[in-house]
């Protein structure tokens, strides 16, 4: 393509080069520091979405799609969430068929409510009765005997530009689908959001080929980037008081699943390195922790999954030597330790205010777990560490906090409920877990359960091959605020 300058216009190309440098350690709290740096570094996480209404195209698409493809869902909405549903129920209490809902159309959808046009047939009345009804997207069913009450979609951290309005509306519609016992529609709604300028929540790249082990580098890098972004967002939400400081990352694709022969400890460590560097770039000091030997006397050791991990962490290439990209990071912004209260570093300063030792801001704990046969559980050590951490973020990477058989029964009966409650206190901020056929090998992969950000719902996806056999794609089939069980997922899979 050639450019002509005969018209008198001059084409000027400007290149803007932004320089990056390590920011000096600031002397305010983690809450203030994280917010300011995160905002400066990205500018798109703490900025509120100014859009307050759906576009006309989005409204027409939602109404047209649901009316054409899921008319029974609209009728269920009218029955469950409006006074009309109660009226129909009362009319039919003494004589069935006295009042029937013939049709229901979705005629409008906003950020807060749905509007339906209904037609009812009343016995001994030749004319159909028409009604226009409205109900909130956060509505609870009026007839609780027939429908299950569910908690509303959390909105305290959905005021970000990365979570557009269309995705919020779709997420609330998914909740209504679960209430009226039609969860199979939720996957279609997630796919609909892809087409309506949503943020692509629940969308995975094509051709991941997780059945192929070892994975390609770009596949690993995709999971590293997603996990790092999820932890970064979670730390910011924690600093705002919108998320608990107890978090966990569940990464169970084949190379990070310890129950599979394809397990590769290097992939876990590379993911931890990516997360730690991402946080250090935000001027946060990170402590990467691996549990030490457990047991009593000669019966001591570390879990097989963690054997040699502490040494490997320090031998990894962190690009932190003189002249390298992350010069000075190790030892200052990224440090290593074990799982115990004494490994929590707090700020130490002189009387004149000079800081002698900076505190650890974020803690990454790699695969904490108990051992079979030993008389020591990881729970007391981890609980003491969590207590010492206080309100600072602590992130468990692929934890296994279940009880293991032990000779003295320390992990069997005594204090079991307390240990279960402690394990459940960690909120999942990132999850990717493949789905397999029960009772067979780990291949082929049927799909995956994902939660790629702390603000995202759980989404189940089915893996499908292209007709020509030249690729694969993951298609959303189910969305839920809580992790769905296997029966609900398999019921939505296309045979």
C-alpha positions as CSV (number, residue, x, y, z in Angstrom):
1,X,0.0,0.0,0.0
2,X,1.5,3.4,-1.1
3,X,0.7,6.7,0.5
4,X,0.3,9.8,-1.7
5,X,1.4,13.2,-0.3
6,X,0.0,15.2,-3.2
7,X,-3.0,16.5,-1.2
8,X,-0.7,18.4,1.1
9,X,-1.2,16.2,4.2
10,X,1.8,15.0,6.0
11,X,1.7,11.7,7.8
12,X,3.5,11.8,11.2
13,X,4.2,8.7,13.2
14,X,5.0,9.1,16.9
15,X,6.4,6.5,19.1
16,X,5.9,6.8,22.8
17,X,8.3,4.9,24.9
18,X,7.4,4.4,28.6
19,X,10.2,3.7,30.9
20,X,9.8,1.4,33.9
21,X,11.7,1.4,37.1
22,X,11.5,-0.1,40.5
23,X,9.4,2.0,42.8
24,X,10.8,3.0,46.1
25,X,9.3,1.3,49.1
26,X,6.5,3.6,50.5
27,X,5.8,4.0,54.1
28,X,2.1,3.5,54.3
29,X,-0.2,0.5,54.9
30,X,-0.6,-2.3,52.4
31,X,-4.2,-1.2,51.8
32,X,-3.3,2.3,50.6
33,X,-0.1,1.2,48.8
34,X,-1.8,-1.6,46.9
35,X,-4.6,0.5,45.7
36,X,-2.4,3.4,44.5
37,X,0.1,1.2,42.7
38,X,-2.5,-1.1,41.2
39,X,-4.4,1.9,39.9
40,X,-1.2,3.4,38.4
41,X,-0.1,0.2,36.9
42,X,-3.3,-0.9,35.2
43,X,-5.8,1.9,35.5
44,X,-8.7,-0.5,34.8
45,X,-9.3,-2.5,37.9
46,X,-10.5,0.0,40.4
47,X,-12.2,2.3,37.8
48,X,-16.0,2.0,38.0
49,X,-18.0,1.1,34.9
50,X,-19.9,4.3,34.0
51,X,-22.4,2.3,31.9
52,X,-25.7,2.3,33.7
53,X,-28.0,0.7,31.1
54,X,-27.9,-2.0,28.4
55,X,-27.8,-0.9,24.8
56,X,-30.8,-1.3,22.6
57,X,-29.1,-4.0,20.7
58,X,-28.4,-6.0,23.9
59,X,-32.0,-5.6,25.1
60,X,-33.4,-6.8,21.8
61,X,-31.0,-9.7,21.5
62,X,-31.7,-10.9,25.1
63,X,-35.5,-10.7,24.6
64,X,-35.5,-12.2,21.2
65,X,-33.2,-15.1,22.2
66,X,-35.0,-16.1,25.3
67,X,-38.5,-15.7,23.8
68,X,-37.5,-17.9,20.8
69,X,-35.3,-20.5,22.4
70,X,-36.4,-20.7,26.0
71,X,-40.2,-19.8,26.3
72,X,-40.6,-22.2,29.2
73,X,-38.0,-20.4,31.2
74,X,-39.9,-17.1,30.8
75,X,-43.1,-18.8,31.9
76,X,-41.3,-20.2,34.9
77,X,-40.1,-16.7,35.8
78,X,-43.6,-15.4,35.7
79,X,-44.8,-18.2,37.9
80,X,-42.0,-17.9,40.5
81,X,-41.3,-14.2,40.9
82,X,-44.6,-12.3,40.3
83,X,-47.9,-11.9,42.1
84,X,-49.5,-13.4,39.0
85,X,-47.9,-16.7,39.9
86,X,-49.4,-16.6,43.4
87,X,-52.8,-15.7,41.9
88,X,-52.7,-18.7,39.6
89,X,-51.7,-21.0,42.4
90,X,-54.6,-19.8,44.6
91,X,-57.1,-20.1,41.8
92,X,-56.1,-23.7,41.1
93,X,-55.9,-24.7,44.8
94,X,-59.5,-25.9,44.9
95,X,-60.1,-26.7,41.3
96,X,-57.3,-27.5,38.9
97,X,-57.3,-25.7,35.6
98,X,-59.2,-22.7,36.8
99,X,-56.5,-20.3,35.7
100,X,-53.6,-21.3,33.3
101,X,-50.7,-19.3,32.1
102,X,-50.9,-19.6,28.3
103,X,-47.8,-17.6,27.3
104,X,-45.2,-15.2,28.6
105,X,-42.9,-12.9,26.6
106,X,-39.9,-11.0,27.8
107,X,-40.4,-7.4,26.5
108,X,-37.8,-5.5,28.4
109,X,-34.7,-6.0,30.5
110,X,-32.7,-3.4,32.4
111,X,-29.8,-3.5,34.8
112,X,-32.2,-4.1,37.7
113,X,-35.4,-5.7,36.5
114,X,-37.3,-7.8,33.9
115,X,-40.6,-6.9,32.3
116,X,-42.9,-9.7,31.0
117,X,-46.1,-9.6,29.0
118,X,-48.3,-12.6,30.0
119,X,-51.6,-14.1,28.8
120,X,-53.7,-16.2,31.1
121,X,-56.8,-18.4,30.3
122,X,-59.5,-18.3,33.0
123,X,-62.2,-20.9,33.1
124,X,-65.6,-19.8,31.8
125,X,-64.0,-16.7,30.1
126,X,-63.5,-16.9,26.4
127,X,-61.1,-13.9,26.4
128,X,-57.4,-14.2,27.4
129,X,-56.3,-12.0,30.2
130,X,-53.2,-9.9,29.5
131,X,-50.9,-8.6,32.2
132,X,-47.6,-6.7,32.3
133,X,-45.5,-7.7,35.2
134,X,-42.1,-6.5,36.6
135,X,-39.8,-8.1,39.0
136,X,-36.2,-7.5,40.2
137,X,-33.2,-9.4,38.8
138,X,-32.4,-10.0,42.5
139,X,-35.9,-11.3,43.3
140,X,-36.6,-14.3,45.5
141,X,-39.4,-16.7,44.7
142,X,-42.8,-15.9,46.2
143,X,-43.7,-19.5,46.5
144,X,-40.8,-20.9,48.5
145,X,-42.4,-24.4,48.8
146,X,-41.8,-24.9,45.0
147,X,-38.6,-23.1,44.5
148,X,-35.3,-22.8,46.4
149,X,-34.1,-19.5,47.8
150,X,-30.6,-18.6,46.7
151,X,-28.3,-15.8,47.9
152,X,-28.2,-12.8,45.6
153,X,-25.2,-12.3,43.3
154,X,-22.4,-10.5,45.3
155,X,-22.0,-7.0,43.8
156,X,-19.6,-5.5,46.3
157,X,-16.7,-6.0,43.9
158,X,-18.5,-5.9,40.5
159,X,-17.9,-2.2,40.1
160,X,-14.9,-2.7,37.8
161,X,-14.5,-1.9,34.1
162,X,-13.4,-5.5,33.5
163,X,-16.9,-6.6,34.6
164,X,-19.3,-4.9,32.1
165,X,-23.0,-4.5,32.8
166,X,-24.1,-7.2,30.3
167,X,-22.1,-9.8,32.3
168,X,-23.7,-8.7,35.6
169,X,-27.1,-9.0,34.1
170,X,-26.3,-12.4,32.6
171,X,-25.0,-13.5,36.0
172,X,-28.2,-12.5,37.7
173,X,-30.3,-14.3,35.1
174,X,-28.2,-17.4,35.8
175,X,-29.2,-17.2,39.4
176,X,-32.9,-17.0,38.5
177,X,-32.5,-20.1,36.2
178,X,-31.2,-22.1,39.2
179,X,-34.1,-21.0,41.3
180,X,-36.7,-22.2,38.8
181,X,-34.7,-25.4,38.4
182,X,-33.5,-24.8,34.8
183,X,-29.7,-24.6,35.2
184,X,-29.1,-26.1,31.7
185,X,-29.9,-22.6,30.3
186,X,-27.1,-20.9,32.2
187,X,-24.4,-22.1,29.8
188,X,-26.4,-20.6,26.9
189,X,-26.6,-17.3,28.7
190,X,-22.8,-17.2,29.2
191,X,-22.4,-17.9,25.5
192,X,-24.9,-15.1,24.8
193,X,-22.7,-12.6,26.7
194,X,-19.8,-13.4,24.5
195,X,-21.8,-12.1,21.5
196,X,-23.0,-8.9,23.4
197,X,-19.7,-7.2,24.0
198,X,-19.2,-8.9,27.3
199,X,-15.7,-9.4,28.9
200,X,-15.5,-13.0,27.8
201,X,-16.0,-14.4,31.3
202,X,-15.8,-18.2,31.1
203,X,-14.2,-18.1,27.7
204,X,-11.1,-20.3,27.2
205,X,-8.7,-20.2,24.2
206,X,-9.2,-22.6,21.4
207,X,-6.9,-25.6,20.9
208,X,-5.4,-25.9,24.4
209,X,-4.9,-29.6,23.7
210,X,-4.6,-30.5,27.4
211,X,-4.7,-34.2,26.4
212,X,-1.2,-33.7,25.0
213,X,1.5,-33.9,27.7
214,X,3.9,-32.2,28.1
215,X,1.9,-29.0,27.3
216,X,3.0,-26.4,24.9
217,X,4.7,-23.4,26.3
218,X,1.9,-21.0,25.4
219,X,-0.6,-23.3,27.2
220,X,1.5,-23.1,30.4
221,X,2.0,-19.3,30.0
222,X,-1.8,-18.9,29.6
223,X,-2.4,-20.5,33.0
224,X,0.5,-18.6,34.6
225,X,-0.9,-15.3,33.4
226,X,-4.4,-16.1,34.5
227,X,-3.4,-17.3,38.0
228,X,-1.2,-14.2,38.5
229,X,-4.0,-11.9,37.4
230,X,-6.4,-13.6,39.7
231,X,-4.1,-13.3,42.7
232,X,-3.3,-9.6,41.9
233,X,-7.0,-8.8,41.7
234,X,-7.7,-10.7,44.9
235,X,-5.0,-8.8,46.8
236,X,-6.5,-5.5,45.7
237,X,-10.0,-6.6,46.7
238,X,-8.6,-7.7,50.1
239,X,-7.0,-4.3,50.6
240,X,-10.4,-2.8,49.9
241,X,-12.1,-5.0,52.5
242,X,-14.2,-6.7,49.9
243,X,-12.5,-10.1,50.1
244,X,-11.2,-12.3,52.9
245,X,-7.4,-12.4,53.3
246,X,-7.6,-16.2,53.3
247,X,-7.5,-17.4,49.7
248,X,-6.6,-20.4,47.7
249,X,-5.7,-21.2,44.1
250,X,-6.7,-24.5,42.6
251,X,-4.9,-25.4,39.4
252,X,-5.5,-28.9,38.3
253,X,-4.8,-29.1,34.6
254,X,-2.8,-32.3,33.8
255,X,0.7,-31.0,34.6
256,X,-0.3,-29.6,37.9
257,X,-2.5,-32.4,39.1
258,X,-0.5,-34.5,41.6
259,X,-2.7,-37.5,41.2
260,X,-1.7,-37.9,37.5
261,X,1.4,-39.4,36.0
262,X,1.7,-36.2,34.0
263,X,2.4,-34.1,37.1
264,X,5.3,-31.7,36.7
265,X,6.5,-29.9,39.8
266,X,8.3,-27.4,37.5
267,X,5.0,-26.2,36.2
268,X,3.8,-25.4,39.7
269,X,7.0,-23.6,40.6
270,X,6.9,-21.6,37.4
271,X,3.3,-20.5,38.2
272,X,4.3,-19.5,41.7
273,X,7.2,-17.5,40.2
274,X,4.8,-15.7,37.8
275,X,2.5,-14.8,40.7
276,X,5.3,-13.6,43.0
277,X,6.9,-11.5,40.3
278,X,3.5,-9.9,39.4
279,X,3.0,-8.9,43.0
280,X,6.5,-7.7,43.4
281,X,6.1,-5.5,40.4
282,X,3.3,-3.9,42.4
283,X,5.8,-2.9,45.1
284,X,4.6,-5.7,47.4
285,X,6.9,-7.9,49.4
286,X,6.1,-11.6,48.9
287,X,7.0,-14.6,51.1
288,X,7.0,-17.9,49.2
289,X,6.5,-20.7,51.8
290,X,7.1,-24.5,51.6
291,X,6.4,-26.7,54.6
292,X,9.4,-28.2,56.3
293,X,9.9,-31.8,57.6
294,X,7.1,-33.2,59.7
295,X,6.9,-36.0,62.2
296,X,8.6,-37.2,65.4
297,X,12.0,-38.6,65.9
298,X,13.2,-40.8,63.0
299,X,9.7,-40.7,61.5
300,X,10.1,-37.4,59.8
301,X,9.9,-36.2,56.3
302,X,8.1,-34.0,53.8
303,X,5.2,-35.1,51.5
304,X,6.4,-36.7,48.2
305,X,4.8,-33.8,46.2
306,X,7.0,-31.3,48.0
307,X,10.3,-33.2,48.2
308,X,13.1,-30.9,47.2
309,X,10.8,-28.0,46.3
310,X,12.3,-25.5,48.8
311,X,15.7,-26.0,47.2
312,X,14.4,-25.8,43.7
313,X,12.7,-22.5,44.4
314,X,16.0,-20.9,45.3
315,X,17.8,-22.5,42.3
316,X,15.2,-21.2,39.8
317,X,16.1,-18.4,37.4
318,X,14.3,-15.4,38.8
319,X,16.2,-12.9,36.5
320,X,17.2,-11.1,39.6
321,X,21.0,-10.9,39.2
322,X,22.9,-7.7,38.4
323,X,21.9,-6.3,35.0
324,X,18.9,-8.7,34.6
325,X,15.3,-7.8,34.3
326,X,14.3,-8.3,38.0
327,X,17.6,-7.1,39.5
328,X,17.5,-7.2,43.3
329,X,14.1,-8.8,43.6
330,X,15.2,-11.9,45.4
331,X,15.9,-11.2,49.0
332,X,14.2,-7.9,49.0
333,X,10.8,-8.2,47.3
334,X,10.6,-12.0,47.1
335,X,11.8,-14.1,50.1
336,X,11.4,-17.8,51.0
337,X,10.4,-19.5,54.2
338,X,8.5,-22.4,55.8
339,X,5.0,-22.9,57.1
340,X,4.9,-21.7,60.7
341,X,4.4,-18.5,62.7
342,X,8.1,-17.8,63.0
343,X,8.4,-17.5,59.3
344,X,6.1,-14.4,59.3
345,X,8.2,-11.3,59.0
346,X,6.9,-8.1,60.5
347,X,8.2,-4.5,60.2
348,X,11.0,-3.6,62.6
349,X,12.1,0.0,62.9
350,X,14.3,2.1,65.2
351,X,13.1,4.8,67.6
352,X,13.8,7.5,65.0
353,X,11.5,5.7,62.5
354,X,14.2,4.1,60.4
355,X,13.0,0.8,59.1
356,X,15.4,-2.0,59.8
357,X,13.3,-4.8,58.4
358,X,10.3,-4.6,56.1
359,X,7.2,-6.8,56.6
360,X,6.0,-9.5,54.3
361,X,2.9,-8.2,52.5
362,X,1.6,-11.3,50.8
363,X,2.2,-15.0,51.6
364,X,2.2,-17.8,49.0
365,X,2.0,-21.3,50.5
366,X,2.8,-24.1,48.1
367,X,0.6,-27.2,48.4
368,X,0.2,-27.4,52.2
369,X,-0.8,-30.9,53.3
370,X,-0.5,-33.5,56.0
371,X,1.3,-36.8,55.6
372,X,0.0,-40.4,55.8
373,X,1.2,-42.2,58.9
374,X,2.9,-39.3,60.7
375,X,1.7,-38.0,64.0
376,X,1.9,-34.4,62.9
377,X,-0.8,-32.5,61.0
378,X,-0.2,-29.4,58.9
379,X,-3.2,-27.7,60.5
380,X,-1.6,-26.5,63.7
381,X,1.4,-25.1,61.9
382,X,-0.8,-23.4,59.2
383,X,-3.3,-22.1,61.8
384,X,-0.5,-20.5,63.8
385,X,0.9,-18.9,60.6
386,X,-2.5,-17.6,59.6
387,X,-2.9,-16.1,63.1
388,X,0.5,-14.4,62.9
389,X,-0.2,-13.1,59.4
390,X,-3.2,-11.1,60.7
391,X,-5.1,-9.3,57.9
392,X,-2.4,-9.6,55.3
393,X,-3.3,-11.8,52.2
394,X,-2.3,-15.5,52.5
395,X,-2.7,-17.6,49.3
396,X,-2.6,-21.4,49.3
397,X,-1.5,-22.9,46.0
398,X,-3.2,-26.3,45.5
399,X,-3.8,-27.1,49.2
400,X,-4.8,-30.5,50.4
401,X,-6.1,-29.9,53.9
402,X,-8.0,-33.2,54.2
403,X,-7.2,-35.6,57.1
404,X,-4.8,-38.4,56.4
405,X,-4.6,-41.8,58.3
406,X,-2.3,-41.7,61.3
407,X,-1.4,-44.3,64.0
408,X,-2.5,-42.2,67.0
409,X,-5.6,-40.9,65.3
410,X,-4.6,-37.3,65.4
411,X,-6.1,-36.8,61.9
412,X,-9.1,-39.1,62.3
413,X,-11.7,-38.0,64.9
414,X,-10.4,-35.4,67.3
415,X,-11.0,-31.9,66.2
416,X,-12.2,-32.9,62.7
417,X,-15.0,-30.3,62.5
418,X,-12.5,-27.6,63.5
419,X,-10.1,-28.7,60.8
420,X,-12.9,-28.8,58.2
421,X,-14.1,-25.3,59.2
422,X,-10.5,-24.0,58.9
423,X,-10.0,-25.5,55.4
424,X,-13.4,-24.0,54.3
425,X,-12.3,-20.6,55.5
426,X,-10.1,-20.1,52.4
427,X,-12.0,-18.6,49.5
428,X,-11.2,-19.8,46.0
429,X,-10.0,-17.0,43.9
430,X,-8.8,-19.1,40.9
431,X,-9.8,-22.6,39.8
432,X,-9.2,-24.7,36.7
433,X,-10.0,-28.4,37.1
434,X,-10.5,-30.8,34.2
435,X,-13.5,-33.2,34.1
436,X,-13.0,-36.9,33.3
437,X,-15.1,-40.0,33.0
438,X,-15.6,-41.5,36.4
439,X,-14.1,-44.9,36.9
440,X,-11.8,-44.7,33.9
441,X,-8.4,-43.1,33.2
442,X,-7.7,-39.4,33.3
443,X,-8.0,-39.2,29.5
444,X,-9.8,-38.2,27.4
445,X,-10.7,-34.9,28.9
446,X,-14.5,-34.2,28.9
447,X,-14.3,-30.5,30.0
448,X,-13.3,-28.3,32.8
449,X,-14.6,-26.3,35.8
450,X,-13.3,-22.8,35.9
451,X,-13.3,-19.7,38.1
452,X,-10.6,-17.5,36.6
453,X,-11.1,-14.5,38.8
454,X,-12.2,-13.9,42.4
455,X,-15.2,-11.9,41.0
456,X,-16.2,-14.6,38.5
457,X,-18.8,-17.4,39.0
458,X,-18.0,-21.0,38.5
459,X,-18.4,-22.1,34.9
460,X,-18.4,-25.6,33.6
461,X,-17.3,-26.1,30.0
462,X,-17.5,-29.1,27.7
463,X,-14.6,-29.9,25.4
464,X,-15.7,-30.4,21.8
465,X,-13.8,-31.3,18.7
466,X,-14.3,-29.5,15.4
467,X,-16.1,-31.4,12.7
468,X,-13.0,-31.6,10.5
469,X,-10.9,-32.8,13.5
470,X,-8.6,-29.8,13.1
471,X,-9.0,-28.3,16.6
472,X,-11.0,-28.3,19.9
473,X,-13.0,-25.7,21.8
474,X,-14.4,-25.4,25.3
475,X,-18.1,-24.5,25.3
476,X,-19.8,-23.1,28.5
477,X,-22.6,-25.4,29.6
478,X,-23.3,-24.4,33.2
479,X,-22.7,-21.3,35.5
480,X,-23.2,-21.2,39.2
481,X,-22.3,-19.0,42.2
482,X,-21.1,-22.2,44.0
483,X,-19.1,-25.0,42.6
484,X,-21.5,-27.3,40.8
485,X,-21.6,-31.0,41.5
486,X,-20.8,-33.7,39.0
487,X,-24.4,-34.7,38.3
488,X,-25.5,-31.2,37.4
489,X,-22.5,-30.9,35.0
490,X,-22.9,-34.2,33.3
491,X,-26.6,-33.5,32.8
492,X,-25.7,-30.5,30.7
493,X,-23.1,-32.2,28.5
494,X,-24.2,-32.9,25.0
495,X,-23.8,-36.5,24.1
